[in-house]
Amino acid sequence: MAIANTDITFRKSATVNDTASNGGVMGFASALITNNVAENVWPHIPEAERLAGSTKYRKVFVRIAPATTTKASTVRLFLEKHTPGDDRILLAWAGNLLSSQTDTQDEASGYTRFYGGADLNANAAAGSTSISVTVENAADHIFQNGDLIRISNKTSFNVAIGAEEFVRLASSNAVIWNGNTATLTLAPGTTLANAYTVTEGTRVQSVIEVGEVEPVVDSFVNNGSGTFDSLNYPITGTSKGSVEDTWTLTFEGPGAYTVTGTRVGEVGSGTVASRFAPMNGNAGAPFFIIESLAWTTLSWTPGDTIIFTTHPSAIGVWEKRIVPAGASAIAANSAILVCTLQSA
């Protein structure tokens, strides 16, 4: 089943503040981010903050949740446009899917690889092997050797009119800076498929390449006296229902058990004779699924446990907002985070 645009949603992290604990795991349904709503991610910048300047972080989760568990491949994230205000927003992430589920601002504040957007600085003809762009601040180093970049003259990412392409930068000497202007050299053998001009508002973005995204179950540990066939009948997650949590299955009798999550709490009881799929009431799908055929030993000792961890079909990405001292006020400031993917 193909993944539709409606299967992709954005959520806040469970903890949102300006301290080291900011971020962490994905919030539940109440953390859903509604598009085109003021302060849906970032709070208003008061005058005192504009005058003094500030650097703050917010974690956003891109949740990919089709009705059936379908793997998303070639997942990419980028900022469609930089903000029209004097502030600037950069993207950063943990570097792999599982680490992105739990990292906090304490960790993110140490990240040094940032992604963002630039404006085309000079017209580029089809067949060009390099382009010139202007960034808000060269010190952010949003373009680096080997980066995948997106070039587009579309008025918005979701319109059909206009040109768009993803190309790779060279693996060495790809970026030459002159102030806030950079000359970007494409990988050998790579040329632009389309022509782009400055007057049509062409933008160039560095792209986060996530790769594949699907629910994951790992860290399986059997502390009991029985046998569970996790090779042929592994515990599986679901795209809509799985969350970041560690689960403990505890036997209360020879074939009966309860399951409790460290974050969610108790989700019900099951037996080795039947399939167990506790529902995530916030999502309308199971947190995970245990097939009855996995129980190769039907007699367990009370107190036996099985522990495992589930990870959602989501990516945690950080937005870093830098407000320079003395920034001007602007009434309609915004940034657009875009996720593109293919159905595997």
C-alpha positions as CSV (number, residue, x, y, z in Angstrom):
1,M,0.0,0.0,0.0
2,A,1.4,3.4,-1.0
3,I,2.1,6.0,1.6
4,A,-0.1,9.1,1.0
5,N,0.5,12.7,2.0
6,T,-2.2,12.3,4.7
7,D,-0.2,9.6,6.3
8,I,2.6,12.1,7.2
9,T,2.0,14.2,10.2
10,F,4.2,16.4,12.4
11,R,4.3,16.3,16.2
12,K,6.1,18.1,19.1
13,S,8.3,16.3,21.5
14,A,6.8,15.2,24.8
15,T,8.9,17.9,26.6
16,V,9.0,21.4,25.3
17,N,11.0,24.0,27.2
18,D,14.2,25.9,27.0
19,T,16.3,23.7,29.3
20,A,18.5,20.6,28.8
21,S,15.5,18.3,29.1
22,N,13.8,19.8,26.1
23,G,12.9,17.2,23.4
24,G,13.2,13.5,24.2
25,V,10.5,11.2,22.9
26,M,7.6,12.0,20.6
27,G,4.4,13.4,22.2
28,F,1.1,11.7,22.0
29,A,-1.9,12.8,19.9
30,S,-2.2,16.1,21.8
31,A,1.3,17.1,20.4
32,L,0.0,17.1,16.8
33,I,1.3,20.2,14.9
34,T,-1.4,21.9,12.8
35,N,-0.1,23.6,9.7
36,N,-0.4,27.3,9.1
37,V,-1.1,28.1,12.8
38,A,0.8,30.9,14.5
39,E,3.3,29.6,17.2
40,N,2.6,26.0,16.3
41,V,6.3,25.2,16.9
42,W,8.0,28.4,17.9
43,P,6.8,30.9,20.5
44,H,6.5,34.6,19.9
45,I,9.7,36.6,20.1
46,P,9.2,39.4,22.6
47,E,10.9,42.8,22.1
48,A,13.4,42.2,24.8
49,E,14.5,38.9,23.2
50,R,14.8,40.6,19.8
51,L,17.0,43.3,21.2
52,A,19.2,40.9,23.3
53,G,19.3,38.1,20.8
54,S,18.8,34.4,21.5
55,T,19.4,30.8,20.4
56,K,16.7,28.2,21.1
57,Y,15.8,24.7,20.1
58,R,12.6,22.8,19.3
59,K,12.3,19.1,18.4
60,V,9.8,18.1,15.7
61,F,8.8,14.5,14.9
62,V,7.9,13.6,11.3
63,R,5.5,10.7,11.8
64,I,4.9,8.3,8.8
65,A,1.9,6.3,9.7
66,P,-0.1,4.6,6.9
67,A,-2.9,2.3,7.9
68,T,-0.9,-0.8,7.1
69,T,2.7,-1.2,8.1
70,T,4.6,0.0,5.0
71,K,8.3,0.9,5.0
72,A,9.1,4.3,3.8
73,S,12.3,4.6,1.8
74,T,14.5,7.4,0.5
75,V,13.2,9.6,3.3
76,R,14.5,13.2,3.1
77,L,14.0,16.3,5.2
78,F,14.7,19.9,4.3
79,L,13.6,23.5,4.9
80,E,11.6,24.7,2.0
81,K,12.4,28.4,2.6
82,H,14.4,30.4,5.2
83,T,12.4,32.7,7.4
84,P,11.5,36.2,6.0
85,G,12.6,37.7,9.3
86,D,16.0,38.5,10.7
87,D,16.1,35.3,12.6
88,R,17.2,32.1,11.0
89,I,16.2,28.4,11.5
90,L,18.6,25.5,10.9
91,L,17.9,21.8,11.0
92,A,20.0,19.2,12.9
93,W,19.5,15.6,13.8
94,A,21.1,12.8,15.7
95,G,22.4,11.1,12.6
96,N,20.4,7.8,12.9
97,L,16.8,7.0,13.3
98,L,16.8,5.3,16.7
99,S,19.0,8.0,18.4
100,S,16.6,10.6,17.0
101,Q,13.8,9.1,19.1
102,T,15.2,10.1,22.4
103,D,17.8,12.8,22.2
104,T,17.3,15.9,24.3
105,Q,18.5,19.5,24.0
106,D,21.4,18.6,26.2
107,E,22.7,16.5,23.3
108,A,21.4,18.6,20.4
109,S,23.1,21.7,21.7
110,G,26.4,19.9,20.9
111,Y,25.5,19.1,17.3
112,T,27.6,20.9,14.8
113,R,26.1,19.7,11.4
114,F,23.3,22.0,10.3
115,Y,21.1,22.0,7.3
116,G,19.2,25.0,5.8
117,G,18.3,27.0,2.8
118,A,19.9,29.5,0.5
119,D,18.9,31.7,-2.5
120,L,20.4,31.3,-5.9
121,N,23.0,34.0,-6.4
122,A,23.5,33.8,-10.2
123,N,21.5,32.3,-13.0
124,A,22.4,28.6,-13.7
125,A,21.9,27.0,-17.1
126,A,20.8,23.5,-17.7
127,G,24.0,21.3,-17.9
128,S,25.8,23.4,-15.4
129,T,28.2,21.6,-13.1
130,S,28.2,24.3,-10.4
131,I,26.0,26.9,-8.9
132,S,26.4,30.1,-6.8
133,V,24.2,30.6,-3.7
134,T,23.8,33.2,-0.9
135,V,23.2,32.1,2.6
136,E,22.1,34.0,5.7
137,N,25.3,33.2,7.6
138,A,28.3,31.3,6.2
139,A,29.3,30.3,9.7
140,D,26.4,27.8,9.8
141,H,28.1,25.7,7.2
142,I,24.8,24.4,5.8
143,F,26.6,23.1,2.7
144,Q,29.4,20.5,2.9
145,N,31.2,18.0,0.8
146,G,29.1,15.2,-0.5
147,D,25.8,16.8,0.5
148,L,22.6,16.1,-1.4
149,I,21.0,19.4,-2.3
150,R,17.6,20.3,-3.7
151,I,17.2,23.1,-6.2
152,S,13.7,24.4,-7.0
153,N,12.0,27.4,-8.6
154,K,8.5,26.3,-7.6
155,T,6.5,28.8,-5.6
156,S,5.8,26.1,-3.1
157,F,7.0,22.5,-2.6
158,N,3.6,21.0,-3.2
159,V,2.7,22.6,-6.6
160,A,3.2,21.0,-10.0
161,I,4.4,24.1,-11.9
162,G,8.1,24.8,-11.9
163,A,11.3,22.7,-11.8
164,E,12.9,20.8,-9.0
165,E,15.8,18.4,-8.7
166,F,18.0,16.7,-6.2
167,V,21.8,16.6,-7.0
168,R,24.9,15.5,-5.1
169,L,27.8,17.8,-4.4
170,A,31.4,16.6,-5.0
171,S,33.0,14.6,-2.2
172,S,35.9,17.1,-1.9
173,N,36.4,20.8,-2.6
174,A,32.7,21.1,-3.2
175,V,32.1,24.4,-1.4
176,I,34.1,27.6,-1.8
177,W,33.0,30.5,0.4
178,N,33.3,34.3,-0.3
179,G,31.5,35.9,2.6
180,N,27.9,34.7,2.6
181,T,28.2,33.5,-1.0
182,A,29.1,29.9,-1.8
183,T,30.1,28.3,-5.1
184,L,28.8,24.7,-5.0
185,T,30.4,22.1,-7.3
186,L,28.4,19.1,-8.3
187,A,29.7,15.5,-8.1
188,P,31.7,14.4,-11.2
189,G,29.4,13.5,-14.0
190,T,26.4,15.4,-12.5
191,T,24.9,18.3,-14.3
192,L,21.7,20.4,-13.8
193,A,18.7,19.0,-15.7
194,N,17.0,22.4,-15.7
195,A,17.8,26.1,-16.0
196,Y,17.2,28.3,-13.0
197,T,17.2,32.1,-12.6
198,V,17.5,34.5,-9.6
199,T,14.4,36.5,-10.5
200,E,12.1,33.5,-10.3
201,G,13.1,33.0,-6.7
202,T,15.1,29.8,-7.0
203,R,16.1,28.2,-3.6
204,V,18.8,25.7,-2.8
205,Q,18.6,23.5,0.3
206,S,20.9,21.0,2.0
207,V,19.0,17.8,2.6
208,I,19.0,15.4,5.6
209,E,19.0,11.9,4.1
210,V,17.3,9.7,6.7
211,G,16.9,6.5,4.5
212,E,14.3,4.0,5.5
213,V,11.7,4.5,8.2
214,E,9.4,1.9,9.7
215,P,8.4,0.8,13.2
216,V,11.2,-1.2,14.9
217,V,11.2,-3.7,17.8
218,D,14.6,-4.5,19.3
219,S,16.4,-5.2,22.6
220,F,14.5,-8.5,23.1
221,V,15.5,-10.3,26.3
222,N,14.0,-13.5,27.6
223,N,14.5,-13.7,31.4
224,G,12.1,-16.7,31.7
225,S,12.3,-20.4,31.8
226,G,10.3,-20.9,28.6
227,T,11.1,-20.5,24.9
228,F,10.0,-17.8,22.6
229,D,10.7,-18.1,18.8
230,S,11.8,-14.5,18.2
231,L,13.6,-15.5,14.9
232,N,10.6,-16.9,13.0
233,Y,7.8,-15.0,14.8
234,P,9.4,-11.8,16.1
235,I,7.3,-9.2,18.0
236,T,6.3,-6.6,15.4
237,G,5.4,-2.9,15.6
238,T,2.8,-1.0,13.6
239,S,3.2,2.2,11.7
240,K,0.2,3.9,13.4
241,G,0.4,2.5,16.9
242,S,4.0,1.9,17.9
243,V,5.6,4.4,20.3
244,E,9.0,4.8,21.9
245,D,8.8,2.6,25.0
246,T,10.3,-0.4,26.8
247,W,7.9,-3.2,27.6
248,T,8.0,-5.8,30.3
249,L,5.9,-9.0,29.8
250,T,5.4,-10.7,33.2
251,F,3.9,-14.2,33.6
252,E,1.3,-14.6,36.3
253,G,0.7,-18.3,35.6
254,P,1.8,-21.1,33.2
255,G,0.4,-19.4,30.1
256,A,-1.0,-16.0,31.2
257,Y,0.9,-12.7,31.3
258,T,0.5,-8.9,31.6
259,V,2.4,-6.3,29.7
260,T,3.5,-2.9,31.0
261,G,5.4,-0.1,29.3
262,T,7.7,2.2,31.2
263,R,6.0,5.2,29.6
264,V,2.5,4.0,28.7
265,G,1.9,1.8,31.7
266,E,-0.1,-1.5,31.7
267,V,-1.8,-2.3,28.4
268,G,-3.6,-5.5,29.2
269,S,-3.1,-9.3,29.6
270,G,-2.7,-12.2,27.2
271,T,-2.1,-15.9,27.0
272,V,0.3,-18.0,25.0
273,A,-2.7,-19.6,23.2
274,S,-3.7,-16.5,21.3
275,R,-2.4,-13.4,19.4
276,F,-1.8,-10.4,21.6
277,A,-2.2,-6.9,20.0
278,P,-2.8,-4.2,22.7
279,M,-4.4,-1.1,21.2
280,N,-3.0,2.4,21.3
281,G,-6.1,4.3,21.9
282,N,-4.5,7.5,20.6
283,A,-3.8,6.0,17.3
284,G,-6.4,3.3,16.7
285,A,-3.8,0.6,16.1
286,P,-1.8,-1.8,18.2
287,F,1.3,-0.8,20.1
288,F,2.8,-4.1,18.9
289,I,1.8,-7.6,17.9
290,I,2.8,-11.0,19.5
291,E,1.8,-14.0,17.5
292,S,0.7,-17.1,19.3
293,L,3.0,-19.3,17.2
294,A,6.0,-17.6,18.9
295,W,5.3,-19.4,22.1
296,T,7.2,-22.7,21.6
297,T,7.0,-23.5,25.3
298,L,3.5,-23.3,26.8
299,S,4.4,-23.7,30.4
300,W,6.0,-20.7,32.1
301,T,6.9,-19.9,35.7
302,P,5.1,-17.1,37.5
303,G,7.4,-14.1,37.6
304,D,9.2,-15.0,34.3
305,T,9.7,-11.9,32.2
306,I,10.4,-10.9,28.6
307,I,11.6,-7.3,27.9
308,F,11.6,-5.5,24.5
309,T,11.6,-2.0,23.1
310,T,9.5,-0.5,20.4
311,H,10.3,2.5,18.3
312,P,7.8,4.5,16.2
313,S,7.7,5.1,12.5
314,A,8.9,8.6,13.0
315,I,12.0,10.8,12.7
316,G,13.0,13.3,15.4
317,V,14.6,16.4,13.9
318,W,15.8,19.6,15.7
319,E,15.1,23.1,14.6
320,K,17.6,25.7,16.0
321,R,16.4,29.3,15.9
322,I,19.0,32.0,16.1
323,V,17.8,35.5,16.7
324,P,20.6,38.0,16.2
325,A,20.8,40.9,18.7
326,G,18.8,43.9,17.4
327,A,16.6,41.8,15.1
328,S,13.7,43.7,13.5
329,A,10.1,42.8,14.2
330,I,8.1,41.0,11.6
331,A,4.3,40.2,11.6
332,A,4.2,37.0,9.6
333,N,7.4,35.0,10.2
334,S,7.4,31.3,9.2
335,A,9.5,28.3,8.2
336,I,8.4,25.2,6.2
337,L,9.8,21.7,7.0
338,V,9.3,19.2,4.2
339,C,9.5,15.4,4.1
340,T,9.7,13.5,0.9
341,L,9.8,9.7,0.6
342,Q,9.0,6.7,-1.5
343,S,6.9,3.7,-0.5
344,A,9.1,0.6,-0.2
